């Protein structure tokens, strides 16, 4: 047994102060659905847990005005079932409802969901079982040249090809979301796309947060493309499984011409992946199935498959094409 200190501050300032006193072994806890899992695996070994569930106003869901704003402590299930989200931004609702199980969605928070760690089996094996640069920097990566069926084909490096696991971050990436942060540097905000880092030579550093930072909210600019949107996910089984390939698509079509389109990919990359090359194929043209497939191919033109995951290219192309056609079918003006 390892001793773990536990505190439950009631303000952001107090939580950050406790974190600072706890050092690098301190961890925040909210829903706990990711942290407890990592603790059981021996990936995380905190000596100081800081429960932030008593901090008020972090659970608010706001849908009025020019943006959607979700407090980081809002539950996945609550956001997914919010009427405005479900009807005006279906890709957001679908990305949450296709993630995890109902029990987990009733506990997990939308802020914590942004910081999930990979489900790479080598990373999640016991300490020292396989070389893994995320768990032990400099030890190597057993997935490279090994069994890599579930690994990334976009954004990988010679040090790591672990897939980013989330669904919700992919949908947010498609809609140009912003994260609000509170930390030792005070309040700040930046695009969600800047939260995540490519593995390059330091795969153990997965995001751009400072030690002690707390994600306080997620904001999304409202867009006409939101209603005509979808999150399309292909997985090994119908429920409670991570994506082999997924696509978040939002599209605006006027007089049969695509005026705006946003495409992001999941299950195939080391971070939520914006497919801007695919977007450029479509804008200004009339969408057909053939054009949708062309866009899908553009999304994967830089793919670098390994020994066992080449199928993700063909699968991903069809997932993008299907998502585009589903979203286009919801374009009602």
C-alpha positions as CSV (number, residue, x, y, z in Angstrom):
1,X,0.0,0.0,0.0
2,X,1.2,3.5,-0.8
3,X,0.1,6.5,1.3
4,X,-1.8,9.1,-0.6
5,X,-2.8,12.5,0.7
6,X,-6.2,13.8,-0.2
7,X,-7.6,17.4,-0.2
8,X,-10.8,19.0,-1.5
9,X,-10.3,22.7,-2.0
10,X,-13.3,24.9,-2.8
11,X,-11.6,27.5,-5.1
12,X,-9.4,27.3,-8.1
13,X,-6.8,29.4,-6.3
14,X,-6.7,27.0,-3.4
15,X,-6.5,24.0,-5.7
16,X,-3.5,25.5,-7.5
17,X,-1.8,26.3,-4.3
18,X,-2.2,22.8,-3.0
19,X,-0.9,21.4,-6.3
20,X,2.2,23.7,-6.0
21,X,2.9,22.4,-2.5
22,X,2.5,18.8,-3.6
23,X,5.1,18.9,-6.3
24,X,5.3,16.8,-9.4
25,X,3.5,13.8,-7.7
26,X,0.3,15.8,-7.1
27,X,-2.7,15.1,-9.4
28,X,-6.1,16.7,-9.8
29,X,-9.1,14.4,-9.8
30,X,-12.6,15.1,-11.0
31,X,-14.6,12.2,-12.4
32,X,-11.6,9.9,-11.9
33,X,-12.4,7.6,-14.8
34,X,-9.0,8.1,-16.4
35,X,-6.8,8.7,-13.4
36,X,-8.0,5.7,-11.4
37,X,-7.4,3.5,-14.5
38,X,-3.9,4.8,-14.9
39,X,-3.2,4.3,-11.2
40,X,-4.3,0.7,-11.4
41,X,-1.9,0.2,-14.3
42,X,1.0,1.7,-12.4
43,X,1.3,4.5,-15.0
44,X,0.3,7.2,-12.5
45,X,1.6,7.0,-8.9
46,X,0.4,10.2,-7.2
47,X,1.2,10.8,-3.6
48,X,-1.2,13.8,-3.4
49,X,-4.8,13.8,-4.9
50,X,-6.6,17.2,-5.2
51,X,-10.3,16.7,-5.6
52,X,-11.7,19.7,-7.6
53,X,-15.4,18.6,-7.5
54,X,-16.3,21.2,-4.8
55,X,-15.2,24.1,-6.9
56,X,-18.4,25.9,-8.0
57,X,-19.4,27.0,-11.5
58,X,-17.2,24.6,-13.4
59,X,-20.1,22.4,-14.3
60,X,-22.1,25.1,-16.2
61,X,-23.4,24.6,-19.7
62,X,-24.1,27.8,-21.6
63,X,-25.7,27.8,-25.1
64,X,-26.7,31.5,-25.4
65,X,-24.8,34.1,-27.4
66,X,-22.2,33.6,-30.1
67,X,-20.5,30.6,-28.5
68,X,-21.2,27.4,-26.8
69,X,-19.4,27.2,-23.4
70,X,-19.0,24.1,-21.4
71,X,-17.5,24.2,-17.9
72,X,-14.8,21.6,-17.6
73,X,-16.7,19.8,-14.8
74,X,-19.8,19.3,-16.9
75,X,-20.6,15.6,-17.3
76,X,-20.3,14.0,-20.7
77,X,-23.8,12.7,-20.5
78,X,-25.3,16.1,-19.5
79,X,-23.6,17.9,-22.4
80,X,-24.6,15.2,-24.9
81,X,-28.3,15.5,-23.9
82,X,-28.4,19.3,-23.9
83,X,-31.1,20.2,-26.4
84,X,-29.2,22.9,-28.3
85,X,-26.1,20.6,-28.6
86,X,-28.2,17.6,-29.7
87,X,-30.2,19.5,-32.4
88,X,-27.8,22.3,-33.5
89,X,-24.4,20.6,-33.1
90,X,-25.1,16.8,-33.5
91,X,-21.4,16.0,-34.0
92,X,-20.7,17.1,-30.4
93,X,-23.5,15.0,-29.0
94,X,-22.6,12.0,-31.1
95,X,-18.9,12.1,-30.2
96,X,-19.9,11.9,-26.5
97,X,-22.6,9.3,-26.9
98,X,-20.3,7.0,-28.9
99,X,-17.6,7.2,-26.2
100,X,-17.3,4.8,-23.2
101,X,-20.4,3.4,-21.5
102,X,-23.4,5.1,-20.0
103,X,-22.0,4.6,-16.5
104,X,-18.7,6.2,-17.4
105,X,-20.4,9.1,-19.2
106,X,-22.4,9.8,-16.1
107,X,-19.1,10.2,-14.1
108,X,-16.6,11.5,-16.7
109,X,-16.2,15.3,-17.3
110,X,-15.7,17.0,-20.6
111,X,-12.5,18.7,-19.3
112,X,-11.0,15.5,-18.0
113,X,-11.9,13.8,-21.3
114,X,-9.5,16.1,-23.1
115,X,-6.5,14.6,-21.2
116,X,-7.1,10.9,-21.7
117,X,-3.9,9.0,-22.3
118,X,-3.4,6.5,-25.1
119,X,-4.8,3.0,-25.1
120,X,-1.7,1.7,-26.7
121,X,-1.2,-1.9,-25.3
122,X,2.5,-1.4,-24.9
123,X,2.0,1.7,-22.9
124,X,-0.6,0.0,-20.7
125,X,1.4,-3.1,-20.0
126,X,3.2,-3.4,-16.8
127,X,6.3,-1.4,-16.1
128,X,9.3,-2.8,-18.0
129,X,7.2,-5.4,-19.9
130,X,7.7,-3.7,-23.2
131,X,9.9,-0.7,-24.1
132,X,7.7,2.4,-24.3
133,X,9.0,6.0,-24.6
134,X,5.8,7.4,-23.1
135,X,6.3,5.4,-19.9
136,X,10.1,5.4,-19.8
137,X,11.6,8.0,-22.1
138,X,14.5,6.6,-24.1
139,X,13.6,3.0,-23.7
140,X,12.2,2.6,-27.3
141,X,8.9,1.8,-28.8
142,X,7.8,-1.8,-29.1
143,X,4.9,-0.9,-31.4
144,X,7.2,0.3,-34.2
145,X,7.9,-2.8,-36.2
146,X,5.8,-4.8,-33.9
147,X,2.1,-5.5,-33.6
148,X,0.8,-2.1,-34.7
149,X,-2.8,-2.8,-35.9
150,X,-4.3,-0.1,-33.6
151,X,-1.4,2.4,-33.9
152,X,-1.3,5.8,-35.6
153,X,-0.6,6.3,-39.3
154,X,-0.6,10.1,-39.1
155,X,1.6,12.2,-36.9
156,X,3.8,9.4,-35.7
157,X,7.5,9.7,-35.1
158,X,10.5,7.4,-34.8
159,X,9.9,7.5,-31.1
160,X,6.2,6.8,-30.8
161,X,3.1,5.9,-32.9
162,X,0.5,5.7,-30.2
163,X,-3.0,6.8,-31.1
164,X,-4.8,9.6,-29.4
165,X,-7.9,7.9,-28.0
166,X,-10.6,10.5,-27.6
167,X,-13.8,11.1,-29.6
168,X,-14.8,14.4,-28.0
169,X,-11.5,16.2,-28.8
170,X,-11.9,15.2,-32.4
171,X,-15.3,16.9,-32.7
172,X,-14.0,20.0,-30.9
173,X,-11.0,20.2,-33.3
174,X,-13.4,20.3,-36.2
175,X,-15.3,23.2,-34.7
176,X,-12.2,25.3,-33.8
177,X,-12.8,25.0,-30.0
178,X,-10.8,27.0,-27.4
179,X,-9.8,25.9,-23.9
180,X,-9.8,28.2,-20.9
181,X,-7.0,27.6,-18.4
182,X,-6.3,28.7,-14.8
183,X,-2.9,28.2,-13.4
184,X,0.1,29.8,-11.8
185,X,0.2,32.3,-14.7
186,X,-3.4,33.2,-14.1
187,X,-6.3,32.9,-16.6
188,X,-5.5,32.3,-20.2
189,X,-7.0,30.7,-23.3
190,X,-5.8,29.2,-26.5
191,X,-7.1,27.0,-29.4
192,X,-7.7,23.4,-28.5
193,X,-5.4,22.4,-31.4
194,X,-2.5,24.0,-29.4
195,X,-3.3,21.8,-26.4
196,X,-1.9,18.7,-28.0
197,X,1.7,18.0,-29.0
198,X,3.1,15.6,-31.6
199,X,5.3,12.9,-30.2
200,X,8.4,13.8,-32.1
201,X,11.4,12.9,-29.8
202,X,9.5,13.5,-26.5
203,X,6.3,11.4,-26.6
204,X,6.0,11.5,-22.8
205,X,5.0,15.2,-23.2
206,X,1.5,15.0,-24.6
207,X,0.1,18.5,-24.0
208,X,1.1,22.1,-23.5
209,X,-0.3,22.6,-20.0
210,X,2.0,23.9,-17.2
211,X,2.2,21.9,-14.0
212,X,-0.8,22.9,-11.8
213,X,-2.9,24.2,-14.7
214,X,-6.7,23.4,-14.6
215,X,-8.8,23.4,-17.7
216,X,-11.8,25.5,-16.6
217,X,-14.0,25.7,-19.7
218,X,-14.3,24.8,-23.4
219,X,-15.7,27.4,-25.8
220,X,-16.9,26.7,-29.4
221,X,-17.8,29.5,-31.9
222,X,-21.3,29.0,-33.3
223,X,-21.3,28.2,-37.0
224,X,-23.9,27.6,-39.7
225,X,-22.2,24.3,-40.4
226,X,-23.0,23.0,-36.9
227,X,-26.4,21.6,-37.7
228,X,-25.2,19.7,-40.8
229,X,-22.7,17.7,-38.9
230,X,-21.9,14.2,-37.7
231,X,-19.3,12.1,-35.8
232,X,-18.9,8.9,-37.7
233,X,-17.0,6.2,-35.8
234,X,-15.9,2.7,-36.9
235,X,-14.7,0.3,-34.2
236,X,-14.2,-3.4,-33.6
237,X,-17.5,-3.7,-31.7
238,X,-20.6,-1.5,-31.6
239,X,-20.2,-0.1,-28.0
240,X,-17.5,0.7,-25.5
241,X,-14.6,0.5,-28.0
242,X,-12.1,3.0,-29.2
243,X,-12.1,4.1,-32.9
244,X,-10.2,2.3,-35.6
245,X,-11.1,5.3,-37.7
246,X,-13.5,8.2,-37.1
247,X,-14.4,11.5,-38.7
248,X,-16.0,14.6,-37.3
249,X,-17.6,16.6,-40.2
250,X,-19.5,19.9,-40.3
251,X,-20.6,21.3,-43.6
252,X,-22.5,24.3,-45.0
253,X,-24.0,24.0,-48.5
254,X,-25.7,26.8,-50.3
255,X,-27.3,26.4,-53.7
256,X,-25.6,23.0,-54.1
257,X,-22.2,24.5,-53.5
258,X,-20.1,23.7,-50.4
259,X,-19.4,27.1,-48.7
260,X,-17.8,25.8,-45.5
261,X,-16.5,22.4,-44.3
262,X,-14.6,21.2,-41.3
263,X,-13.1,17.7,-41.1
264,X,-11.2,16.1,-38.2
265,X,-10.0,12.6,-37.8
266,X,-9.8,10.2,-34.9
267,X,-8.4,6.7,-34.3
268,X,-5.7,7.2,-36.9
269,X,-3.4,9.9,-35.5
270,X,-1.2,10.7,-32.5
271,X,-3.4,13.7,-31.7
272,X,-6.9,15.0,-32.8
273,X,-6.2,15.6,-36.5
274,X,-7.6,18.4,-38.6
275,X,-7.8,17.3,-42.3
276,X,-7.4,20.6,-44.0
277,X,-6.2,19.0,-47.2
278,X,-9.5,17.2,-47.4
279,X,-11.4,20.4,-46.7
280,X,-9.7,22.3,-49.6
281,X,-10.8,19.6,-52.0
282,X,-14.4,20.3,-51.3
283,X,-14.9,24.0,-50.7
284,X,-16.5,25.7,-53.7
285,X,-17.6,22.5,-55.4
286,X,-20.8,20.4,-55.5
287,X,-20.5,17.4,-53.2
288,X,-20.9,14.0,-54.7
289,X,-19.9,10.6,-53.4
290,X,-17.0,10.6,-55.8
291,X,-15.8,14.0,-54.5
292,X,-16.3,12.8,-50.9
293,X,-14.0,9.9,-51.6
294,X,-11.5,12.2,-53.3
295,X,-11.5,14.3,-50.1
296,X,-11.0,11.1,-48.0
297,X,-7.9,10.3,-50.0
298,X,-6.6,13.8,-49.5
299,X,-7.0,13.4,-45.8
300,X,-4.6,10.4,-45.8
301,X,-2.1,11.4,-48.4
302,X,0.6,11.8,-45.8
303,X,-0.2,8.6,-43.9
304,X,2.7,6.4,-42.9
305,X,1.3,2.9,-42.1
306,X,3.3,0.2,-40.4
307,X,3.2,-3.6,-40.8
308,X,-0.4,-4.3,-39.7
309,X,-2.4,-1.0,-40.0
310,X,-2.3,-0.2,-43.7
311,X,-6.0,-1.1,-43.7
312,X,-6.6,2.2,-41.8
313,X,-6.0,4.2,-45.0
314,X,-8.7,2.6,-47.0
315,X,-11.0,2.4,-44.0
316,X,-10.3,6.1,-43.2
317,X,-11.0,7.2,-46.7
318,X,-14.5,5.6,-46.6
319,X,-15.2,6.9,-43.1
320,X,-14.5,10.5,-44.3
321,X,-16.6,10.0,-47.4
322,X,-19.5,8.5,-45.4
323,X,-19.3,11.3,-42.8
324,X,-19.4,13.9,-45.5
325,X,-22.5,12.4,-47.1
326,X,-24.3,12.0,-43.7
327,X,-23.5,15.6,-42.8
328,X,-24.6,16.9,-46.2
329,X,-27.9,15.0,-45.8
330,X,-28.6,17.2,-42.7
331,X,-28.0,20.4,-44.5
332,X,-31.4,22.0,-44.5
333,X,-31.7,25.7,-45.3
